[in-house]
Amino acid sequence: MKKISLTFLFTCLAVLLFSQPKLEFKNTYYDFGEIKEENGKVTGRFEFTNVGDSNLILVNVRPGCGCTAADYTKTPIKPNEKGFIDATYDPYNRTPGGFTKNIRVYTNEPQFKNPKNPPHLIYIKGFAIKRPPTIFEITGYPMGHGMLRMKTNSCKFILKNTEFYTDTIKFRNFHTKSIEILDIKYPTFIRELSKSFVKEIQPNEEATIVVQFDASQRNAWGKQSDPITFKTTDSLEPNKVFIFNSDIREDFSYIKPGSNLPAIQLSTSEINFEQLKKGVPFEYEVTIMNNGKGDLIIRNVSSSLNAIQHQLENNVIRPNKKVTLTISFNSNYRVGKHNGSVEIITNDPNMSKAVIRVFGEVLP
């Protein structure tokens, strides 16, 4: 009797140890055929079965690009039961023609205990037909959603901290009645030089505002983004914005021959966090050395991704001294490969901008 009981016990344990889920798709491709941009988003469904002998869980379903979105079965799928993944493609403002996009699927199957194993891949494909151009696009005023449109809603430029930048903001009224600009809010370092109207812009009229950006008044370094806001009587879109995207560099013309100059040196120009589990913190210390004869001043430190954070020990480095720049990567809300940078603006005339590349992969 004891022998039978032990045999039964070992059999049960073997079943528990070796039982595992297994995902099997009914189809791995979904072809939308021809889709028209003006008709909006399209969705295709992928069905699958758990052909294993324990519950299957979809751990992560990740579209390969921003133009696809996925909904899927969130609850455990029992053996021999079915689940689904819905893939949505939005053709709006996408390049017309044929497309193929992948979706990566991670589950609780045994192979995914090794993070280097590839995911399941399913694909959507189709042929996008571009919508006819609007009157706003035909006339060259595509920016906005109302009847008062802008030719462009931003500008981008590089200038020295002693210089000015001038640009012209262009509007056109597509309404059958006049539209009034009630208020314009300028930052203190941007001033209006002229405009072609008083307050109202007449039907079908093109109007301009000439503005000037003063880098010395901006008193900042590196990449900056500054808005001008407009309050209008456009009932569809009353509030409008024009963005000044500047990259402010130091004017070193004040330096005299023979001056004691700083010289920046970084302990590294690349940080590879390789493969990082989602939610696991990552931190790296970079040494900034001043090998010159004058004080090295760190004007500004900025990062290209919100997930990349930084903390500087001191922004003034004496000759032959060093400070620590701590760089961290927040993996809580990101999955997949990431490639960003930290930009350091200094008063070193030979290297006023130093860049540290930060890259790696966050695993689900």
VEXPALUM-531249 format. One record per residue (C-alpha): chain; residue number from 1; residue in three letters; x, y, z. Coordinates in pm, 1 decimal. Layout:
N
+------+-----+------+----------+----------+----------+
| unit | pos | code |        X |        Y |        Z |
+------+-----+------+----------+----------+----------+
|    A | NUM |  ALA |        X |        Y |        Z |
...
+------+-----+------+----------+----------+----------+
END
This chain:
364
+------+-----+------+----------+----------+----------+
| unit | pos | code |        X |        Y |        Z |
+------+-----+------+----------+----------+----------+
|    A |   1 |  MET |      0.0 |      0.0 |      0.0 |
|    A |   2 |  LYS |    284.0 |    238.6 |     89.1 |
|    A |   3 |  LYS |    458.5 |    149.6 |   -236.7 |
|    A |   4 |  ILE |    144.8 |    236.6 |   -437.4 |
|    A |   5 |  SER |    102.0 |    566.9 |   -249.1 |
|    A |   6 |  LEU |    461.1 |    669.0 |   -310.4 |
|    A |   7 |  THR |    430.8 |    582.8 |   -679.2 |
|    A |   8 |  PHE |    113.6 |    790.4 |   -703.8 |
|    A |   9 |  LEU |    281.9 |   1081.6 |   -521.7 |
|    A |  10 |  PHE |    584.9 |   1080.9 |   -752.6 |
|    A |  11 |  THR |    356.9 |   1063.0 |  -1055.5 |
|    A |  12 |  CYS |    164.9 |   1370.5 |   -935.2 |
|    A |  13 |  LEU |    486.2 |   1557.5 |   -868.3 |
|    A |  14 |  ALA |    617.1 |   1472.1 |  -1215.7 |
|    A |  15 |  VAL |    297.4 |   1604.5 |  -1373.4 |
|    A |  16 |  LEU |    324.6 |   1928.6 |  -1176.6 |
|    A |  17 |  LEU |    693.1 |   1972.6 |  -1255.7 |
|    A |  18 |  PHE |    668.4 |   1904.6 |  -1628.0 |
|    A |  19 |  SER |    329.7 |   2062.9 |  -1706.4 |
|    A |  20 |  GLN |    367.4 |   2386.9 |  -1898.7 |
|    A |  21 |  PRO |    167.8 |   2627.9 |  -2112.6 |
|    A |  22 |  LYS |    214.4 |   2644.5 |  -2489.6 |
|    A |  23 |  LEU |     84.1 |   2914.2 |  -2723.6 |
|    A |  24 |  GLU |    -27.8 |   2822.4 |  -3075.2 |
|    A |  25 |  PHE |   -156.9 |   3090.6 |  -3313.7 |
|    A |  26 |  LYS |   -432.5 |   3020.6 |  -3565.5 |
|    A |  27 |  ASN |   -262.4 |   3272.3 |  -3796.3 |
|    A |  28 |  THR |     48.8 |   3487.4 |  -3758.4 |
|    A |  29 |  TYR |    -33.4 |   3732.3 |  -4041.9 |
|    A |  30 |  TYR |   -332.0 |   3961.6 |  -4079.6 |
|    A |  31 |  ASP |   -373.9 |   4134.9 |  -4416.1 |
|    A |  32 |  PHE |   -590.3 |   4448.9 |  -4412.8 |
|    A |  33 |  GLY |   -569.1 |   4479.9 |  -4790.2 |
|    A |  34 |  GLU |   -624.6 |   4835.8 |  -4916.3 |
|    A |  35 |  ILE |   -711.3 |   5090.4 |  -4647.1 |
|    A |  36 |  LYS |   -796.1 |   5456.7 |  -4700.0 |
|    A |  37 |  GLU |   -640.5 |   5714.7 |  -4470.7 |
|    A |  38 |  GLU |   -965.4 |   5913.0 |  -4443.0 |
|    A |  39 |  ASN |  -1150.9 |   5607.2 |  -4309.0 |
|    A |  40 |  GLY |   -939.6 |   5599.2 |  -3994.6 |
|    A |  41 |  LYS |   -808.1 |   5311.5 |  -3783.8 |
|    A |  42 |  VAL |   -845.9 |   4944.0 |  -3872.3 |
|    A |  43 |  THR |   -824.5 |   4645.3 |  -3636.6 |
|    A |  44 |  GLY |   -739.1 |   4280.7 |  -3699.8 |
|    A |  45 |  ARG |   -777.0 |   3991.8 |  -3455.1 |
|    A |  46 |  PHE |   -525.9 |   3712.6 |  -3395.8 |
|    A |  47 |  GLU |   -668.1 |   3405.4 |  -3222.2 |
|    A |  48 |  PHE |   -458.2 |   3151.1 |  -3037.2 |
|    A |  49 |  THR |   -501.7 |   2835.8 |  -2828.3 |
|    A |  50 |  ASN |   -321.5 |   2716.5 |  -2519.5 |
|    A |  51 |  VAL |   -217.3 |   2367.7 |  -2636.6 |
|    A |  52 |  GLY |    -15.9 |   2311.5 |  -2318.6 |
|    A |  53 |  ASP |   -124.6 |   2154.4 |  -1991.7 |
|    A |  54 |  SER |   -110.7 |   2454.3 |  -1753.7 |
|    A |  55 |  ASN |   -246.4 |   2810.5 |  -1761.5 |
|    A |  56 |  LEU |   -103.0 |   3044.4 |  -2025.9 |
|    A |  57 |  ILE |    -50.2 |   3413.9 |  -1942.7 |
|    A |  58 |  LEU |     34.6 |   3689.7 |  -2190.7 |
|    A |  59 |  VAL |    303.2 |   3878.8 |  -1999.3 |
|    A |  60 |  ASN |    359.2 |   4153.6 |  -2256.9 |
|    A |  61 |  VAL |    226.3 |   4234.2 |  -2603.3 |
|    A |  62 |  ARG |    438.5 |   4500.9 |  -2765.1 |
|    A |  63 |  PRO |    373.7 |   4660.9 |  -3105.4 |
|    A |  64 |  GLY |    684.0 |   4722.0 |  -3315.0 |
|    A |  65 |  CYS |    605.5 |   5088.0 |  -3387.6 |
|    A |  66 |  GLY |    390.3 |   5376.2 |  -3270.8 |
|    A |  67 |  CYS |    134.1 |   5332.4 |  -3546.5 |
|    A |  68 |  THR |      5.0 |   4999.9 |  -3406.8 |
|    A |  69 |  ALA |   -175.6 |   4938.1 |  -3079.8 |
|    A |  70 |  ALA |   -270.7 |   4605.3 |  -2929.1 |
|    A |  71 |  ASP |   -545.6 |   4481.0 |  -2697.3 |
|    A |  72 |  TYR |   -533.7 |   4122.8 |  -2577.3 |
|    A |  73 |  THR |   -664.2 |   3862.3 |  -2332.0 |
|    A |  74 |  LYS |   -552.5 |   3975.0 |  -1987.4 |
|    A |  75 |  THR |   -673.5 |   3676.3 |  -1783.9 |
|    A |  76 |  PRO |   -501.5 |   3332.5 |  -1765.1 |
|    A |  77 |  ILE |   -596.0 |   3100.9 |  -2053.3 |
|    A |  78 |  LYS |   -661.6 |   2745.6 |  -1940.0 |
|    A |  79 |  PRO |   -538.7 |   2441.2 |  -2137.0 |
|    A |  80 |  ASN |   -728.7 |   2399.2 |  -2467.9 |
|    A |  81 |  GLU |   -894.4 |   2740.4 |  -2426.0 |
|    A |  82 |  LYS |   -859.8 |   3030.3 |  -2669.5 |
|    A |  83 |  GLY |   -741.1 |   3388.3 |  -2639.1 |
|    A |  84 |  PHE |   -699.2 |   3684.2 |  -2872.1 |
|    A |  85 |  ILE |   -476.1 |   3976.0 |  -2963.5 |
|    A |  86 |  ASP |   -632.3 |   4274.4 |  -3143.0 |
|    A |  87 |  ALA |   -387.5 |   4480.2 |  -3350.4 |
|    A |  88 |  THR |   -487.4 |   4830.6 |  -3459.8 |
|    A |  89 |  TYR |   -323.1 |   5033.0 |  -3735.9 |
|    A |  90 |  ASP |   -379.2 |   5406.2 |  -3778.8 |
|    A |  91 |  PRO |   -296.3 |   5523.5 |  -4135.0 |
|    A |  92 |  TYR |   -328.5 |   5893.6 |  -4049.4 |
|    A |  93 |  ASN |    -31.0 |   6090.7 |  -4182.6 |
|    A |  94 |  ARG |    162.0 |   5769.8 |  -4251.4 |
|    A |  95 |  THR |    365.6 |   5711.3 |  -4565.4 |
|    A |  96 |  PRO |    126.2 |   5573.3 |  -4829.0 |
|    A |  97 |  GLY |    187.8 |   5234.7 |  -4989.7 |
|    A |  98 |  GLY |    253.7 |   4887.5 |  -4859.5 |
|    A |  99 |  PHE |    338.9 |   4828.1 |  -4495.2 |
|    A | 100 |  THR |    427.1 |   4534.6 |  -4269.9 |
|    A | 101 |  LYS |    444.3 |   4576.2 |  -3891.7 |
|    A | 102 |  ASN |    528.1 |   4324.1 |  -3622.8 |
|    A | 103 |  ILE |    395.8 |   4268.0 |  -3272.3 |
|    A | 104 |  ARG |    611.6 |   4091.3 |  -3015.2 |
|    A | 105 |  VAL |    439.5 |   3857.0 |  -2772.0 |
|    A | 106 |  TYR |    591.6 |   3742.5 |  -2440.2 |
|    A | 107 |  THR |    424.5 |   3477.3 |  -2224.0 |
|    A | 108 |  ASN |    488.1 |   3264.5 |  -1915.1 |
|    A | 109 |  GLU |    612.2 |   2978.0 |  -2134.5 |
|    A | 110 |  PRO |    937.8 |   2818.1 |  -2010.2 |
|    A | 111 |  GLN |   1156.8 |   2959.6 |  -2290.4 |
|    A | 112 |  PHE |   1100.4 |   3315.1 |  -2166.9 |
|    A | 113 |  LYS |   1280.4 |   3242.0 |  -1841.4 |
|    A | 114 |  ASN |   1585.0 |   3317.0 |  -2055.3 |
|    A | 115 |  PRO |   1543.5 |   3686.3 |  -2153.5 |
|    A | 116 |  LYS |   1765.3 |   3637.5 |  -2459.2 |
|    A | 117 |  ASN |   1515.2 |   3405.1 |  -2626.5 |
|    A | 118 |  PRO |   1316.4 |   3575.7 |  -2905.7 |
|    A | 119 |  PRO |    945.5 |   3654.1 |  -2859.4 |
|    A | 120 |  HIS |    656.2 |   3516.4 |  -3060.5 |
|    A | 121 |  LEU |    605.7 |   3740.5 |  -3364.0 |
|    A | 122 |  ILE |    278.0 |   3819.3 |  -3539.4 |
|    A | 123 |  TYR |    241.2 |   4058.9 |  -3831.4 |
|    A | 124 |  ILE |     -9.1 |   4298.8 |  -3981.2 |
|    A | 125 |  LYS |     22.6 |   4417.6 |  -4337.8 |
|    A | 126 |  GLY |   -171.5 |   4615.4 |  -4593.9 |
|    A | 127 |  PHE |   -162.7 |   4893.8 |  -4849.7 |
|    A | 128 |  ALA |   -240.7 |   5248.0 |  -4729.8 |
|    A | 129 |  ILE |   -404.0 |   5489.6 |  -4973.8 |
|    A | 130 |  LYS |   -339.5 |   5855.7 |  -4895.8 |
|    A | 131 |  ARG |   -640.4 |   6080.3 |  -4850.7 |
|    A | 132 |  PRO |   -696.7 |   6371.2 |  -5091.9 |
|    A | 133 |  PRO |   -519.9 |   6691.0 |  -4975.4 |
|    A | 134 |  THR |   -726.0 |   6945.2 |  -4782.9 |
|    A | 135 |  ILE |   -762.1 |   7308.3 |  -4885.8 |
|    A | 136 |  PHE |   -527.9 |   7391.7 |  -4596.4 |
|    A | 137 |  GLU |   -257.5 |   7164.4 |  -4735.9 |
|    A | 138 |  ILE |   -307.3 |   7280.0 |  -5095.0 |
|    A | 139 |  THR |   -256.3 |   7643.3 |  -4995.4 |
|    A | 140 |  GLY |     39.4 |   7564.4 |  -4767.0 |
|    A | 141 |  TYR |   -127.2 |   7631.9 |  -4429.6 |
|    A | 142 |  PRO |   -157.8 |   7283.4 |  -4274.4 |
|    A | 143 |  MET |    -96.8 |   7364.9 |  -3907.1 |
|    A | 144 |  GLY |   -392.0 |   7365.8 |  -3669.2 |
|    A | 145 |  HIS |   -745.7 |   7230.6 |  -3647.9 |
|    A | 146 |  GLY |   -961.4 |   7540.4 |  -3681.4 |
|    A | 147 |  MET |  -1031.8 |   7793.8 |  -3955.2 |
|    A | 148 |  LEU |   -737.6 |   8020.1 |  -3868.7 |
|    A | 149 |  ARG |   -437.2 |   7816.1 |  -3978.5 |
|    A | 150 |  MET |    -61.4 |   7863.1 |  -3950.5 |
|    A | 151 |  LYS |    193.9 |   7796.7 |  -4223.4 |
|    A | 152 |  THR |    419.0 |   7640.7 |  -3960.4 |
|    A | 153 |  ASN |    386.7 |   7629.0 |  -3581.6 |
|    A | 154 |  SER |    757.1 |   7620.6 |  -3489.3 |
|    A | 155 |  CYS |   1107.1 |   7725.0 |  -3586.3 |
|    A | 156 |  LYS |   1447.6 |   7574.2 |  -3510.9 |
|    A | 157 |  PHE |   1780.8 |   7755.6 |  -3499.7 |
|    A | 158 |  ILE |   2131.5 |   7771.1 |  -3351.6 |
|    A | 159 |  LEU |   2276.4 |   8100.6 |  -3230.2 |
|    A | 160 |  LYS |   2534.9 |   8244.9 |  -2994.9 |
|    A | 161 |  ASN |   2435.5 |   8384.6 |  -2658.5 |
|    A | 162 |  THR |   2502.3 |   8739.4 |  -2786.6 |
|    A | 163 |  GLU |   2290.1 |   8711.0 |  -3102.6 |
|    A | 164 |  PHE |   1932.6 |   8772.3 |  -3220.2 |
|    A | 165 |  TYR |   1710.3 |   8548.1 |  -3431.1 |
|    A | 166 |  THR |   1420.4 |   8688.0 |  -3634.8 |
|    A | 167 |  ASP |   1129.8 |   8491.7 |  -3781.2 |
|    A | 168 |  THR |    788.4 |   8555.9 |  -3938.7 |
|    A | 169 |  ILE |    474.9 |   8381.7 |  -3811.8 |
|    A | 170 |  LYS |    221.1 |   8339.9 |  -4092.3 |
|    A | 171 |  PHE |   -157.4 |   8297.3 |  -4056.0 |
|    A | 172 |  ARG |   -442.1 |   8254.9 |  -4303.1 |
|    A | 173 |  ASN |   -813.9 |   8289.3 |  -4233.8 |
|    A | 174 |  PHE |  -1019.1 |   8019.8 |  -4411.6 |
|    A | 175 |  HIS |  -1347.7 |   8130.5 |  -4251.7 |
|    A | 176 |  THR |  -1622.5 |   8327.2 |  -4426.6 |
|    A | 177 |  LYS |  -1602.7 |   8592.3 |  -4153.9 |
|    A | 178 |  SER |  -1317.3 |   8774.7 |  -3983.1 |
|    A | 179 |  ILE |  -1126.3 |   8615.7 |  -3694.8 |
|    A | 180 |  GLU |   -977.7 |   8827.5 |  -3419.1 |
|    A | 181 |  ILE |   -655.2 |   8765.6 |  -3227.8 |
|    A | 182 |  LEU |   -756.9 |   8874.3 |  -2878.6 |
|    A | 183 |  ASP |   -427.5 |   8830.7 |  -2695.9 |
|    A | 184 |  ILE |    -65.1 |   8730.8 |  -2761.2 |
|    A | 185 |  LYS |    163.0 |   8621.4 |  -2478.4 |
|    A | 186 |  TYR |    533.2 |   8665.8 |  -2551.9 |
|    A | 187 |  PRO |    819.3 |   8550.2 |  -2328.0 |
|    A | 188 |  THR |   1024.7 |   8847.6 |  -2208.0 |
|    A | 189 |  PHE |   1309.9 |   8761.7 |  -2446.8 |
|    A | 190 |  ILE |   1087.1 |   8753.8 |  -2759.4 |
|    A | 191 |  ARG |    950.9 |   9082.3 |  -2888.9 |
|    A | 192 |  GLU |    717.2 |   9176.5 |  -3168.4 |
|    A | 193 |  LEU |    877.5 |   9384.2 |  -3442.4 |
|    A | 194 |  SER |    574.9 |   9428.7 |  -3669.5 |
|    A | 195 |  LYS |    249.6 |   9272.8 |  -3787.2 |
|    A | 196 |  SER |     35.6 |   9313.8 |  -4098.3 |
|    A | 197 |  PHE |   -297.8 |   9357.6 |  -3915.3 |
|    A | 198 |  VAL |   -436.0 |   9535.5 |  -3612.1 |
|    A | 199 |  LYS |   -656.3 |   9271.4 |  -3449.0 |
|    A | 200 |  GLU |   -882.8 |   9114.3 |  -3710.0 |
|    A | 201 |  ILE |   -779.1 |   8890.4 |  -3997.2 |
|    A | 202 |  GLN |  -1028.5 |   8910.3 |  -4280.8 |
|    A | 203 |  PRO |  -1174.0 |   8610.7 |  -4473.1 |
|    A | 204 |  ASN |   -911.5 |   8449.3 |  -4700.1 |
|    A | 205 |  GLU |   -652.4 |   8700.8 |  -4576.8 |
|    A | 206 |  GLU |   -290.5 |   8604.5 |  -4511.9 |
|    A | 207 |  ALA |   -142.3 |   8780.6 |  -4209.5 |
|    A | 208 |  THR |    209.3 |   8798.6 |  -4064.8 |
|    A | 209 |  ILE |    378.1 |   8878.2 |  -3734.0 |
|    A | 210 |  VAL |    753.1 |   8943.2 |  -3729.6 |
|    A | 211 |  VAL |    918.1 |   8851.1 |  -3399.9 |
|    A | 212 |  GLN |   1272.8 |   8856.0 |  -3263.1 |
|    A | 213 |  PHE |   1440.7 |   8619.9 |  -3014.7 |
|    A | 214 |  ASP |   1712.4 |   8774.4 |  -2794.1 |
|    A | 215 |  ALA |   1957.4 |   8505.6 |  -2675.2 |
|    A | 216 |  SER |   2125.4 |   8737.9 |  -2425.2 |
|    A | 217 |  GLN |   1790.5 |   8795.7 |  -2252.9 |
|    A | 218 |  ARG |   1704.9 |   8425.2 |  -2264.2 |
|    A | 219 |  ASN |   2008.8 |   8367.2 |  -2038.5 |
|    A | 220 |  ALA |   2019.0 |   7990.6 |  -2096.3 |
|    A | 221 |  TRP |   2242.7 |   7738.6 |  -2266.4 |
|    A | 222 |  GLY |   2190.9 |   7445.0 |  -2498.9 |
|    A | 223 |  LYS |   1853.9 |   7335.1 |  -2635.7 |
|    A | 224 |  GLN |   1551.3 |   7537.8 |  -2525.5 |
|    A | 225 |  SER |   1184.2 |   7529.8 |  -2624.7 |
|    A | 226 |  ASP |    980.3 |   7848.7 |  -2575.6 |
|    A | 227 |  PRO |    617.7 |   7911.4 |  -2677.7 |
|    A | 228 |  ILE |    427.3 |   8215.7 |  -2800.2 |
|    A | 229 |  THR |     55.6 |   8168.0 |  -2730.8 |
|    A | 230 |  PHE |   -235.3 |   8323.2 |  -2919.3 |
|    A | 231 |  LYS |   -592.9 |   8358.1 |  -2798.7 |
|    A | 232 |  THR |   -834.7 |   8398.1 |  -3092.0 |
|    A | 233 |  THR |  -1204.8 |   8396.0 |  -3183.0 |
|    A | 234 |  ASP |  -1159.2 |   8081.6 |  -3392.7 |
|    A | 235 |  SER |  -1448.6 |   7875.5 |  -3250.5 |
|    A | 236 |  LEU |  -1292.3 |   7542.8 |  -3351.3 |
|    A | 237 |  GLU |   -945.7 |   7611.3 |  -3208.9 |
|    A | 238 |  PRO |   -929.9 |   7935.8 |  -3009.2 |
|    A | 239 |  ASN |   -583.2 |   7879.7 |  -2858.9 |
|    A | 240 |  LYS |   -278.1 |   7848.7 |  -3083.3 |
|    A | 241 |  VAL |     94.6 |   7809.2 |  -3013.9 |
|    A | 242 |  PHE |    417.7 |   7887.4 |  -3199.1 |
|    A | 243 |  ILE |    734.0 |   7723.1 |  -3056.8 |
|    A | 244 |  PHE |   1087.4 |   7866.3 |  -3071.6 |
|    A | 245 |  ASN |   1330.4 |   7571.1 |  -3059.3 |
|    A | 246 |  SER |   1674.1 |   7720.2 |  -2998.2 |
|    A | 247 |  ASP |   2021.6 |   7582.0 |  -2940.7 |
|    A | 248 |  ILE |   2221.8 |   7852.7 |  -2763.3 |
|    A | 249 |  ARG |   2601.6 |   7836.4 |  -2785.0 |
|    A | 250 |  GLU |   2857.5 |   8054.5 |  -2610.3 |
|    A | 251 |  ASP |   3021.2 |   8344.3 |  -2795.3 |
|    A | 252 |  PHE |   3391.7 |   8302.8 |  -2715.4 |
|    A | 253 |  SER |   3503.0 |   8624.4 |  -2885.0 |
|    A | 254 |  TYR |   3572.2 |   8772.7 |  -2537.3 |
|    A | 255 |  ILE |   3869.3 |   8538.1 |  -2487.2 |
|    A | 256 |  LYS |   4206.1 |   8712.0 |  -2529.1 |
|    A | 257 |  PRO |   4521.5 |   8540.0 |  -2661.4 |
|    A | 258 |  GLY |   4720.3 |   8378.6 |  -2380.5 |
|    A | 259 |  SER |   4419.0 |   8342.4 |  -2149.9 |
|    A | 260 |  ASN |   4403.0 |   8050.9 |  -1908.7 |
|    A | 261 |  LEU |   4145.8 |   7818.5 |  -2062.6 |
|    A | 262 |  PRO |   3953.8 |   7523.2 |  -1915.6 |
|    A | 263 |  ALA |   3966.2 |   7179.6 |  -2083.0 |
|    A | 264 |  ILE |   3696.2 |   6921.4 |  -2021.4 |
|    A | 265 |  GLN |   3766.0 |   6548.4 |  -2015.5 |
|    A | 266 |  LEU |   3501.6 |   6279.7 |  -1951.8 |
|    A | 267 |  SER |   3574.1 |   5937.3 |  -1805.7 |
|    A | 268 |  THR |   3343.5 |   5792.4 |  -2073.5 |
|    A | 269 |  SER |   3134.2 |   5904.4 |  -2370.3 |
|    A | 270 |  GLU |   2912.5 |   5592.5 |  -2371.9 |
|    A | 271 |  ILE |   2702.3 |   5419.5 |  -2107.6 |
|    A | 272 |  ASN |   2566.2 |   5078.5 |  -2206.0 |
|    A | 273 |  PHE |   2325.0 |   4938.5 |  -1949.1 |
|    A | 274 |  GLU |   2294.8 |   4628.9 |  -2173.7 |
|    A | 275 |  GLN |   1983.7 |   4434.2 |  -2062.7 |
|    A | 276 |  LEU |   1787.2 |   4573.4 |  -1770.2 |
|    A | 277 |  LYS |   1479.8 |   4413.4 |  -1616.9 |
|    A | 278 |  LYS |   1180.0 |   4648.2 |  -1614.0 |
|    A | 279 |  GLY |   1158.8 |   4829.0 |  -1280.9 |
|    A | 280 |  VAL |   1521.4 |   4759.1 |  -1185.4 |
|    A | 281 |  PRO |   1714.5 |   5083.9 |  -1117.8 |
|    A | 282 |  PHE |   2033.6 |   5168.0 |  -1305.2 |
|    A | 283 |  GLU |   2292.2 |   5427.9 |  -1201.8 |
|    A | 284 |  TYR |   2634.2 |   5519.9 |  -1339.2 |
|    A | 285 |  GLU |   2892.0 |   5774.9 |  -1222.5 |
|    A | 286 |  VAL |   3078.8 |   5977.7 |  -1484.7 |
|    A | 287 |  THR |   3388.0 |   6173.2 |  -1384.4 |
|    A | 288 |  ILE |   3425.7 |   6521.5 |  -1535.5 |
|    A | 289 |  MET |   3789.1 |   6637.7 |  -1520.6 |
|    A | 290 |  ASN |   3926.3 |   6986.9 |  -1584.6 |
|    A | 291 |  ASN |   4268.3 |   6946.0 |  -1750.0 |
|    A | 292 |  GLY |   4298.2 |   7316.7 |  -1830.8 |
|    A | 293 |  LYS |   4435.4 |   7622.3 |  -1652.2 |
|    A | 294 |  GLY |   4110.5 |   7813.0 |  -1604.1 |
|    A | 295 |  ASP |   3788.3 |   7728.9 |  -1417.8 |
|    A | 296 |  LEU |   3560.1 |   7489.4 |  -1606.1 |
|    A | 297 |  ILE |   3196.6 |   7598.2 |  -1577.2 |
|    A | 298 |  ILE |   2919.2 |   7350.9 |  -1652.7 |
|    A | 299 |  ARG |   2658.2 |   7579.6 |  -1811.4 |
|    A | 300 |  ASN |   2385.8 |   7319.3 |  -1853.3 |
|    A | 301 |  VAL |   2319.3 |   6945.1 |  -1842.4 |
|    A | 302 |  SER |   2019.8 |   6800.3 |  -2028.3 |
|    A | 303 |  SER |   1898.9 |   6460.0 |  -2147.7 |
|    A | 304 |  SER |   1717.1 |   6355.5 |  -2464.2 |
|    A | 305 |  LEU |   1482.2 |   6110.8 |  -2285.3 |
|    A | 306 |  ASN |   1265.9 |   6160.0 |  -1976.3 |
|    A | 307 |  ALA |   1387.6 |   5821.0 |  -1851.5 |
|    A | 308 |  ILE |   1746.1 |   5949.6 |  -1835.5 |
|    A | 309 |  GLN |   1804.8 |   6155.5 |  -1521.2 |
|    A | 310 |  HIS |   2119.7 |   6324.4 |  -1396.7 |
|    A | 311 |  GLN |   2267.5 |   6489.5 |  -1088.7 |
|    A | 312 |  LEU |   2581.3 |   6705.4 |  -1093.4 |
|    A | 313 |  GLU |   2801.1 |   6731.1 |   -786.7 |
|    A | 314 |  ASN |   2925.0 |   7085.9 |   -865.1 |
|    A | 315 |  ASN |   2904.1 |   7308.9 |  -1173.8 |
|    A | 316 |  VAL |   3240.3 |   7484.9 |  -1125.9 |
|    A | 317 |  ILE |   3555.5 |   7272.6 |  -1155.1 |
|    A | 318 |  ARG |   3892.0 |   7418.9 |  -1065.2 |
|    A | 319 |  PRO |   4203.4 |   7333.0 |  -1275.8 |
|    A | 320 |  ASN |   4319.4 |   6971.5 |  -1227.0 |
|    A | 321 |  LYS |   4008.2 |   6892.7 |  -1022.2 |
|    A | 322 |  LYS |   3712.9 |   6670.1 |  -1098.0 |
|    A | 323 |  VAL |   3344.7 |   6627.1 |  -1012.5 |
|    A | 324 |  THR |   3096.0 |   6342.7 |  -1042.8 |
|    A | 325 |  LEU |   2797.1 |   6343.0 |  -1274.9 |
|    A | 326 |  THR |   2551.7 |   6068.8 |  -1172.2 |
|    A | 327 |  ILE |   2337.6 |   5938.7 |  -1460.1 |
|    A | 328 |  SER |   2043.8 |   5706.6 |  -1398.0 |
|    A | 329 |  PHE |   1791.2 |   5532.1 |  -1620.7 |
|    A | 330 |  ASN |   1431.7 |   5487.4 |  -1503.7 |
|    A | 331 |  SER |   1310.4 |   5155.6 |  -1644.6 |
|    A | 332 |  ASN |    966.3 |   5158.4 |  -1480.0 |
|    A | 333 |  TYR |    764.0 |   5265.2 |  -1783.3 |
|    A | 334 |  ARG |    981.1 |   5155.6 |  -2077.2 |
|    A | 335 |  VAL |   1032.7 |   4824.1 |  -2255.3 |
|    A | 336 |  GLY |   1256.9 |   4748.0 |  -2552.4 |
|    A | 337 |  LYS |   1571.7 |   4905.1 |  -2691.0 |
|    A | 338 |  HIS |   1650.5 |   5266.6 |  -2599.9 |
|    A | 339 |  ASN |   1908.5 |   5506.3 |  -2731.3 |
|    A | 340 |  GLY |   1943.1 |   5848.3 |  -2568.0 |
|    A | 341 |  SER |   2204.2 |   6098.7 |  -2464.6 |
|    A | 342 |  VAL |   2313.9 |   6345.5 |  -2198.4 |
|    A | 343 |  GLU |   2438.8 |   6680.3 |  -2329.5 |
|    A | 344 |  ILE |   2685.7 |   6888.5 |  -2127.2 |
|    A | 345 |  ILE |   2733.2 |   7257.5 |  -2215.9 |
|    A | 346 |  THR |   3057.6 |   7414.3 |  -2085.5 |
|    A | 347 |  ASN |   3278.5 |   7722.6 |  -2118.5 |
|    A | 348 |  ASP |   3555.4 |   7516.7 |  -2280.5 |
|    A | 349 |  PRO |   3600.2 |   7692.2 |  -2617.8 |
|    A | 350 |  ASN |   3743.7 |   7375.7 |  -2771.3 |
|    A | 351 |  MET |   3456.1 |   7155.6 |  -2652.9 |
|    A | 352 |  SER |   3159.7 |   7368.8 |  -2557.5 |
|    A | 353 |  LYS |   2928.0 |   7070.4 |  -2598.2 |
|    A | 354 |  ALA |   3011.9 |   6719.3 |  -2475.6 |
|    A | 355 |  VAL |   2771.8 |   6428.6 |  -2531.1 |
|    A | 356 |  ILE |   2738.6 |   6100.0 |  -2342.6 |
|    A | 357 |  ARG |   2540.5 |   5831.7 |  -2524.0 |
|    A | 358 |  VAL |   2313.9 |   5615.9 |  -2303.8 |
|    A | 359 |  PHE |   2172.2 |   5296.4 |  -2450.4 |
|    A | 360 |  GLY |   2053.4 |   4944.3 |  -2376.4 |
|    A | 361 |  GLU |   1742.3 |   4725.6 |  -2360.4 |
|    A | 362 |  VAL |   1468.6 |   4704.6 |  -2097.4 |
|    A | 363 |  LEU |   1323.5 |   4354.7 |  -2065.0 |
|    A | 364 |  PRO |    958.4 |   4296.6 |  -1965.8 |
+------+-----+------+----------+----------+----------+
END
